[in-house]
Amino acid sequence: MNINFTNKHALVCGSTAGIGRATAIILARLGATVTLVARNEDKLKETLTTLSRENGQNHDYLVADFSNPKALRSTIEKVVENKTFHILINNTGGPKGGPILSAKTDEFEKAFAMHVICNQILVQALVPGMKKANFGRVINIISTSVKQPIDNLGVSNTIRGAVASWSKTMANELGPFGITVNNVLPGFTATGRLDDVIDNRMHRSGKSKDQVIETMHNAVPARRFAKPEEVAQAVVFLASESASYINGVNLPVDGGRTKAL
């Protein structure tokens, strides 16, 4: 299988670290022109220097803070006046951990805005161009919690489930236009987000970091954490022409940890 993104333009959110960064690097290596999106301009500039330009791509970036949906809408609407995007990678850091019973209502509101509302804004802005091109890929990087809720991630479980339902509904509407919408569900992946989860488990259990990591490894049939690049490879495949008949799915990339089918 030869995956090639020459003449394709990708918008990759959360692309200065972890899975988003790995996805942007691989897409560029395979010929895509990439627009990076994150809130830290210094990190965006640094990531931009890592992207391959062997095929003459003209990569760039957008500074955007997903805690401000109105500003995001204004920014992306100006950009699409002059650019067509074929691939959208929705990827935003998850809400902080904690029991759902103790979560404040504004935590749900903020998380819903950052994940569901911002996804909606980006899709609405990019889909007209995708329809004209008769090609579009929307991939949401969310969580295995949409299949099996994760303890002590009450707000995240709720909002990730909302994104999954939003995505499935969008897939049904956009399928006739050559546009697919899919979700990638990472398991334990070696990112800053996982570091936060480990710290939280240490605090709740009183165990050492090594003990917590060992327990988490043992919960995965592969007995290890994923590398960001391993999850990114799945994202990139779903973004390719080879995945044209895969639409509306939740794809776990978790080493077999999720018990649900």
PASEMAR-684981 format. One record per residue (C-alpha): residue number from 1; x, y, z; residue in three letters. Coordinates in nm, 2 decimals, m for minus. Last residue first. Layout:
{seq NUM xx X yy Y zz Z type ALA} $
...
//
This chain:
{seq 261 xx m1.60 yy m0.51 zz 2.15 type LEU} $
{seq 260 xx m1.56 yy m0.40 zz 2.51 type ALA} $
{seq 259 xx m1.26 yy m0.50 zz 2.71 type LYS} $
{seq 258 xx m1.04 yy m0.21 zz 2.61 type THR} $
{seq 257 xx m0.67 yy m0.30 zz 2.67 type ARG} $
{seq 256 xx m0.59 yy m0.46 zz 2.34 type GLY} $
{seq 255 xx m0.28 yy m0.26 zz 2.27 type GLY} $
{seq 254 xx m0.48 yy 0.06 zz 2.28 type ASP} $
{seq 253 xx m0.54 yy 0.19 zz 1.94 type VAL} $
{seq 252 xx m0.92 yy 0.18 zz 1.95 type PRO} $
{seq 251 xx m1.10 yy 0.27 zz 1.63 type LEU} $
{seq 250 xx m1.45 yy 0.43 zz 1.67 type ASN} $
{seq 249 xx m1.62 yy 0.42 zz 1.34 type VAL} $
{seq 248 xx m1.83 yy 0.65 zz 1.13 type GLY} $
{seq 247 xx m1.68 yy 0.59 zz 0.79 type ASN} $
{seq 246 xx m1.43 yy 0.34 zz 0.65 type ILE} $
{seq 245 xx m1.50 yy 0.31 zz 0.28 type TYR} $
{seq 244 xx m1.23 yy 0.57 zz 0.17 type SER} $
{seq 243 xx m0.96 yy 0.43 zz 0.40 type ALA} $
{seq 242 xx m0.71 yy 0.38 zz 0.11 type SER} $
{seq 241 xx m0.76 yy 0.74 zz 0.01 type GLU} $
{seq 240 xx m0.57 yy 0.84 zz 0.33 type SER} $
{seq 239 xx m0.68 yy 1.02 zz 0.64 type ALA} $
{seq 238 xx m0.78 yy 0.69 zz 0.81 type LEU} $
{seq 237 xx m0.43 yy 0.57 zz 0.75 type PHE} $
{seq 236 xx m0.28 yy 0.88 zz 0.89 type VAL} $
{seq 235 xx m0.48 yy 0.85 zz 1.22 type VAL} $
{seq 234 xx m0.37 yy 0.48 zz 1.25 type ALA} $
{seq 233 xx m0.01 yy 0.58 zz 1.20 type GLN} $
{seq 232 xx m0.05 yy 0.86 zz 1.46 type ALA} $
{seq 231 xx m0.14 yy 0.61 zz 1.73 type VAL} $
{seq 230 xx 0.19 yy 0.43 zz 1.68 type GLU} $
{seq 229 xx 0.38 yy 0.76 zz 1.65 type GLU} $
{seq 228 xx 0.26 yy 0.87 zz 1.99 type PRO} $
{seq 227 xx 0.44 yy 0.56 zz 2.14 type LYS} $
{seq 226 xx 0.20 yy 0.32 zz 2.30 type ALA} $
{seq 225 xx 0.24 yy 0.21 zz 2.66 type PHE} $
{seq 224 xx 0.36 yy m0.14 zz 2.75 type ARG} $
{seq 223 xx 0.24 yy m0.49 zz 2.84 type ARG} $
{seq 222 xx 0.09 yy m0.56 zz 2.49 type ALA} $
{seq 221 xx m0.21 yy m0.72 zz 2.67 type PRO} $
{seq 220 xx m0.26 yy m0.39 zz 2.86 type VAL} $
{seq 219 xx m0.37 yy m0.39 zz 3.22 type ALA} $
{seq 218 xx m0.03 yy m0.52 zz 3.32 type ASN} $
{seq 217 xx 0.13 yy m0.20 zz 3.19 type HIS} $
{seq 216 xx m0.11 yy 0.01 zz 3.40 type MET} $
{seq 215 xx m0.02 yy m0.19 zz 3.72 type THR} $
{seq 214 xx 0.36 yy m0.16 zz 3.64 type GLU} $
{seq 213 xx 0.32 yy 0.22 zz 3.58 type ILE} $
{seq 212 xx 0.15 yy 0.26 zz 3.91 type VAL} $
{seq 211 xx 0.41 yy 0.06 zz 4.09 type GLN} $
{seq 210 xx 0.69 yy 0.26 zz 3.93 type ASP} $
{seq 209 xx 0.53 yy 0.59 zz 4.02 type LYS} $
{seq 208 xx 0.50 yy 0.48 zz 4.38 type SER} $
{seq 207 xx 0.17 yy 0.39 zz 4.54 type LYS} $
{seq 206 xx m0.04 yy 0.61 zz 4.77 type GLY} $
{seq 205 xx m0.35 yy 0.51 zz 4.57 type SER} $
{seq 204 xx m0.51 yy 0.85 zz 4.50 type ARG} $
{seq 203 xx m0.19 yy 1.05 zz 4.47 type HIS} $
{seq 202 xx m0.01 yy 0.79 zz 4.26 type MET} $
{seq 201 xx m0.32 yy 0.76 zz 4.04 type ARG} $
{seq 200 xx m0.33 yy 1.13 zz 3.97 type ASN} $
{seq 199 xx 0.04 yy 1.14 zz 3.90 type ASP} $
{seq 198 xx 0.00 yy 0.86 zz 3.64 type ILE} $
{seq 197 xx m0.30 yy 1.03 zz 3.48 type VAL} $
{seq 196 xx m0.10 yy 1.36 zz 3.45 type ASP} $
{seq 195 xx 0.20 yy 1.18 zz 3.29 type ASP} $
{seq 194 xx m0.05 yy 1.02 zz 3.05 type LEU} $
{seq 193 xx m0.16 yy 1.36 zz 2.93 type ARG} $
{seq 192 xx 0.20 yy 1.46 zz 2.88 type GLY} $
{seq 191 xx 0.23 yy 1.18 zz 2.63 type THR} $
{seq 190 xx 0.34 yy 0.81 zz 2.63 type ALA} $
{seq 189 xx 0.01 yy 0.66 zz 2.52 type THR} $
{seq 188 xx m0.22 yy 0.45 zz 2.74 type PHE} $
{seq 187 xx m0.51 yy 0.38 zz 2.50 type GLY} $
{seq 186 xx m0.59 yy 0.60 zz 2.20 type PRO} $
{seq 185 xx m0.94 yy 0.61 zz 2.05 type LEU} $
{seq 184 xx m0.93 yy 0.72 zz 1.69 type VAL} $
{seq 183 xx m1.26 yy 0.86 zz 1.57 type ASN} $
{seq 182 xx m1.39 yy 0.87 zz 1.22 type ASN} $
{seq 181 xx m1.56 yy 1.11 zz 0.98 type VAL} $
{seq 180 xx m1.55 yy 1.04 zz 0.61 type THR} $
{seq 179 xx m1.61 yy 1.29 zz 0.32 type ILE} $
{seq 178 xx m1.68 yy 1.16 zz m0.03 type GLY} $
{seq 177 xx m1.99 yy 1.38 zz m0.05 type PHE} $
{seq 176 xx m2.25 yy 1.11 zz 0.03 type PRO} $
{seq 175 xx m2.08 yy 1.04 zz 0.36 type GLY} $
{seq 174 xx m2.12 yy 1.39 zz 0.50 type LEU} $
{seq 173 xx m2.45 yy 1.34 zz 0.68 type GLU} $
{seq 172 xx m2.40 yy 1.00 zz 0.82 type ASN} $
{seq 171 xx m2.04 yy 1.08 zz 0.93 type ALA} $
{seq 170 xx m2.17 yy 1.40 zz 1.11 type MET} $
{seq 169 xx m2.41 yy 1.18 zz 1.32 type THR} $
{seq 168 xx m2.12 yy 0.94 zz 1.41 type LYS} $
{seq 167 xx m1.90 yy 1.23 zz 1.50 type SER} $
{seq 166 xx m2.15 yy 1.41 zz 1.73 type TRP} $
{seq 165 xx m2.20 yy 1.07 zz 1.90 type SER} $
{seq 164 xx m1.83 yy 1.03 zz 1.95 type ALA} $
{seq 163 xx m1.78 yy 1.39 zz 2.06 type VAL} $
{seq 162 xx m2.05 yy 1.35 zz 2.33 type ALA} $
{seq 161 xx m1.89 yy 1.03 zz 2.46 type GLY} $
{seq 160 xx m1.56 yy 1.22 zz 2.49 type ARG} $
{seq 159 xx m1.75 yy 1.49 zz 2.69 type ILE} $
{seq 158 xx m1.89 yy 1.25 zz 2.95 type THR} $
{seq 157 xx m1.58 yy 1.04 zz 2.99 type ASN} $
{seq 156 xx m1.37 yy 1.36 zz 3.02 type SER} $
{seq 155 xx m1.59 yy 1.50 zz 3.29 type VAL} $
{seq 154 xx m1.59 yy 1.19 zz 3.50 type GLY} $
{seq 153 xx m1.22 yy 1.08 zz 3.46 type LEU} $
{seq 152 xx m1.18 yy 0.91 zz 3.80 type ASN} $
{seq 151 xx m1.24 yy 0.56 zz 3.65 type ASP} $
{seq 150 xx m1.23 yy 0.53 zz 3.28 type ILE} $
{seq 149 xx m1.56 yy 0.47 zz 3.10 type PRO} $
{seq 148 xx m1.55 yy 0.18 zz 2.85 type GLN} $
{seq 147 xx m1.64 yy 0.23 zz 2.48 type LYS} $
{seq 146 xx m1.64 yy 0.61 zz 2.47 type VAL} $
{seq 145 xx m1.37 yy 0.59 zz 2.74 type SER} $
{seq 144 xx m1.13 yy 0.45 zz 2.48 type THR} $
{seq 143 xx m1.05 yy 0.82 zz 2.41 type SER} $
{seq 142 xx m1.06 yy 1.11 zz 2.16 type ILE} $
{seq 141 xx m0.86 yy 1.18 zz 1.85 type ILE} $
{seq 140 xx m1.12 yy 1.30 zz 1.60 type ASN} $
{seq 139 xx m1.05 yy 1.24 zz 1.23 type ILE} $
{seq 138 xx m1.23 yy 1.43 zz 0.96 type VAL} $
{seq 137 xx m1.13 yy 1.33 zz 0.61 type ARG} $
{seq 136 xx m1.26 yy 1.50 zz 0.29 type GLY} $
{seq 135 xx m1.26 yy 1.44 zz m0.08 type PHE} $
{seq 134 xx m1.51 yy 1.55 zz m0.34 type ASN} $
{seq 133 xx m1.28 yy 1.86 zz m0.39 type ALA} $
{seq 132 xx m1.58 yy 2.09 zz m0.39 type LYS} $
{seq 131 xx m1.73 yy 1.90 zz m0.09 type LYS} $
{seq 130 xx m1.40 yy 1.93 zz 0.10 type MET} $
{seq 129 xx m1.40 yy 2.31 zz 0.04 type GLY} $
{seq 128 xx m1.75 yy 2.34 zz 0.18 type PRO} $
{seq 127 xx m1.65 yy 2.11 zz 0.47 type VAL} $
{seq 126 xx m1.38 yy 2.32 zz 0.62 type LEU} $
{seq 125 xx m1.56 yy 2.60 zz 0.80 type ALA} $
{seq 124 xx m1.85 yy 2.39 zz 0.93 type GLN} $
{seq 123 xx m1.60 yy 2.12 zz 1.04 type VAL} $
{seq 122 xx m1.39 yy 2.37 zz 1.23 type LEU} $
{seq 121 xx m1.68 yy 2.53 zz 1.41 type ILE} $
{seq 120 xx m1.83 yy 2.19 zz 1.50 type GLN} $
{seq 119 xx m1.50 yy 2.06 zz 1.64 type ASN} $
{seq 118 xx m1.47 yy 2.38 zz 1.85 type CYS} $
{seq 117 xx m1.83 yy 2.33 zz 1.98 type ILE} $
{seq 116 xx m1.77 yy 1.96 zz 2.07 type VAL} $
{seq 115 xx m1.42 yy 1.97 zz 2.23 type HIS} $
{seq 114 xx m1.34 yy 2.31 zz 2.38 type MET} $
{seq 113 xx m1.70 yy 2.41 zz 2.43 type ALA} $
{seq 112 xx m1.80 yy 2.08 zz 2.59 type PHE} $
{seq 111 xx m1.50 yy 2.10 zz 2.81 type ALA} $
{seq 110 xx m1.58 yy 2.45 zz 2.93 type LYS} $
{seq 109 xx m1.95 yy 2.36 zz 3.00 type GLU} $
{seq 108 xx m1.86 yy 2.03 zz 3.18 type PHE} $
{seq 107 xx m1.61 yy 2.21 zz 3.40 type GLU} $
{seq 106 xx m1.87 yy 2.49 zz 3.46 type ASP} $
{seq 105 xx m2.10 yy 2.23 zz 3.62 type THR} $
{seq 104 xx m1.85 yy 2.16 zz 3.89 type LYS} $
{seq 103 xx m1.72 yy 1.80 zz 3.92 type ALA} $
{seq 102 xx m1.76 yy 1.63 zz 4.26 type SER} $
{seq 101 xx m2.00 yy 1.36 zz 4.14 type LEU} $
{seq 100 xx m1.80 yy 1.30 zz 3.83 type ILE} $
{seq 99 xx m1.49 yy 1.19 zz 4.02 type PRO} $
{seq 98 xx m1.17 yy 1.36 zz 3.92 type GLY} $
{seq 97 xx m0.94 yy 1.41 zz 3.62 type GLY} $
{seq 96 xx m0.87 yy 1.73 zz 3.43 type LYS} $
{seq 95 xx m1.04 yy 1.78 zz 3.09 type PRO} $
{seq 94 xx m0.87 yy 1.63 zz 2.78 type GLY} $
{seq 93 xx m0.62 yy 1.80 zz 2.55 type GLY} $
{seq 92 xx m0.76 yy 1.87 zz 2.21 type THR} $
{seq 91 xx m0.72 yy 1.68 zz 1.88 type ASN} $
{seq 90 xx m0.95 yy 1.73 zz 1.58 type ASN} $
{seq 89 xx m0.75 yy 1.63 zz 1.27 type ILE} $
{seq 88 xx m0.90 yy 1.78 zz 0.96 type LEU} $
{seq 87 xx m0.80 yy 1.67 zz 0.61 type ILE} $
{seq 86 xx m0.88 yy 1.81 zz 0.27 type HIS} $
{seq 85 xx m0.83 yy 2.18 zz 0.35 type PHE} $
{seq 84 xx m0.90 yy 2.44 zz 0.09 type THR} $
{seq 83 xx m0.73 yy 2.78 zz 0.14 type LYS} $
{seq 82 xx m0.80 yy 3.14 zz 0.05 type ASN} $
{seq 81 xx m1.13 yy 3.22 zz 0.22 type GLU} $
{seq 80 xx m1.06 yy 2.92 zz 0.44 type VAL} $
{seq 79 xx m0.82 yy 3.12 zz 0.65 type VAL} $
{seq 78 xx m1.06 yy 3.41 zz 0.74 type LYS} $
{seq 77 xx m1.32 yy 3.16 zz 0.86 type GLU} $
{seq 76 xx m1.06 yy 2.98 zz 1.06 type ILE} $
{seq 75 xx m0.96 yy 3.29 zz 1.27 type THR} $
{seq 74 xx m1.31 yy 3.42 zz 1.34 type SER} $
{seq 73 xx m1.43 yy 3.08 zz 1.44 type ARG} $
{seq 72 xx m1.13 yy 3.03 zz 1.67 type LEU} $
{seq 71 xx m1.19 yy 3.37 zz 1.83 type ALA} $
{seq 70 xx m1.55 yy 3.27 zz 1.90 type LYS} $
{seq 69 xx m1.45 yy 2.93 zz 2.04 type PRO} $
{seq 68 xx m1.22 yy 3.08 zz 2.31 type ASN} $
{seq 67 xx m1.11 yy 2.78 zz 2.53 type SER} $
{seq 66 xx m0.98 yy 2.63 zz 2.20 type PHE} $
{seq 65 xx m0.69 yy 2.87 zz 2.19 type ASP} $
{seq 64 xx m0.57 yy 2.94 zz 1.84 type ALA} $
{seq 63 xx m0.24 yy 3.03 zz 1.68 type VAL} $
{seq 62 xx m0.24 yy 2.91 zz 1.32 type LEU} $
{seq 61 xx 0.05 yy 2.74 zz 1.15 type TYR} $
{seq 60 xx 0.22 yy 2.71 zz 0.81 type ASP} $
{seq 59 xx 0.35 yy 2.44 zz 0.58 type HIS} $
{seq 58 xx 0.43 yy 2.52 zz 0.21 type ASN} $
{seq 57 xx 0.50 yy 2.18 zz 0.07 type GLN} $
{seq 56 xx 0.77 yy 2.15 zz m0.19 type GLY} $
{seq 55 xx 0.78 yy 1.77 zz m0.20 type ASN} $
{seq 54 xx 1.09 yy 1.74 zz 0.02 type GLU} $
{seq 53 xx 0.95 yy 1.98 zz 0.27 type ARG} $
{seq 52 xx 0.95 yy 1.76 zz 0.58 type SER} $
{seq 51 xx 0.82 yy 1.90 zz 0.90 type LEU} $
{seq 50 xx 1.05 yy 1.95 zz 1.20 type THR} $
{seq 49 xx 1.09 yy 2.33 zz 1.16 type THR} $
{seq 48 xx 0.72 yy 2.38 zz 1.20 type LEU} $
{seq 47 xx 0.73 yy 2.21 zz 1.54 type THR} $
{seq 46 xx 0.96 yy 2.48 zz 1.67 type GLU} $
{seq 45 xx 0.74 yy 2.76 zz 1.53 type LYS} $
{seq 44 xx 0.43 yy 2.60 zz 1.68 type LEU} $
{seq 43 xx 0.61 yy 2.56 zz 2.01 type LYS} $
{seq 42 xx 0.69 yy 2.93 zz 2.01 type ASP} $
{seq 41 xx 0.33 yy 3.02 zz 1.91 type GLU} $
{seq 40 xx 0.17 yy 2.84 zz 2.20 type ASN} $
{seq 39 xx m0.21 yy 2.81 zz 2.14 type ARG} $
{seq 38 xx m0.21 yy 2.52 zz 1.89 type ALA} $
{seq 37 xx m0.29 yy 2.46 zz 1.52 type VAL} $
{seq 36 xx m0.04 yy 2.34 zz 1.26 type LEU} $
{seq 35 xx m0.12 yy 2.38 zz 0.89 type THR} $
{seq 34 xx 0.02 yy 2.09 zz 0.70 type VAL} $
{seq 33 xx 0.09 yy 2.04 zz 0.33 type THR} $
{seq 32 xx 0.07 yy 1.67 zz 0.27 type ALA} $
{seq 31 xx 0.35 yy 1.47 zz 0.10 type GLY} $
{seq 30 xx 0.40 yy 1.15 zz 0.31 type LEU} $
{seq 29 xx 0.66 yy 1.31 zz 0.53 type ARG} $
{seq 28 xx 0.42 yy 1.60 zz 0.60 type ALA} $
{seq 27 xx 0.15 yy 1.36 zz 0.71 type LEU} $
{seq 26 xx 0.40 yy 1.18 zz 0.93 type ILE} $
{seq 25 xx 0.52 yy 1.50 zz 1.10 type ILE} $
{seq 24 xx 0.16 yy 1.63 zz 1.16 type ALA} $
{seq 23 xx 0.05 yy 1.30 zz 1.31 type THR} $
{seq 22 xx 0.35 yy 1.29 zz 1.55 type ALA} $
{seq 21 xx 0.27 yy 1.65 zz 1.66 type ARG} $
{seq 20 xx m0.09 yy 1.56 zz 1.72 type GLY} $
{seq 19 xx m0.01 yy 1.24 zz 1.91 type ILE} $
{seq 18 xx 0.22 yy 1.41 zz 2.16 type GLY} $
{seq 17 xx 0.31 yy 1.77 zz 2.13 type ALA} $
{seq 16 xx 0.29 yy 2.08 zz 1.91 type THR} $
{seq 15 xx 0.01 yy 1.96 zz 1.69 type SER} $
{seq 14 xx m0.29 yy 2.01 zz 1.91 type GLY} $
{seq 13 xx m0.50 yy 2.06 zz 1.60 type CYS} $
{seq 12 xx m0.38 yy 1.94 zz 1.26 type VAL} $
{seq 11 xx m0.52 yy 2.11 zz 0.95 type LEU} $
{seq 10 xx m0.42 yy 1.90 zz 0.64 type ALA} $
{seq 9 xx m0.38 yy 2.01 zz 0.28 type HIS} $
{seq 8 xx m0.36 yy 1.74 zz 0.00 type LYS} $
{seq 7 xx m0.17 yy 1.80 zz m0.32 type ASN} $
{seq 6 xx 0.07 yy 1.51 zz m0.24 type THR} $
{seq 5 xx m0.08 yy 1.30 zz 0.04 type PHE} $
{seq 4 xx 0.06 yy 0.96 zz m0.06 type ASN} $
{seq 3 xx m0.01 yy 0.62 zz 0.09 type ILE} $
{seq 2 xx 0.14 yy 0.33 zz m0.11 type ASN} $
{seq 1 xx 0.00 yy 0.00 zz 0.00 type MET} $
//
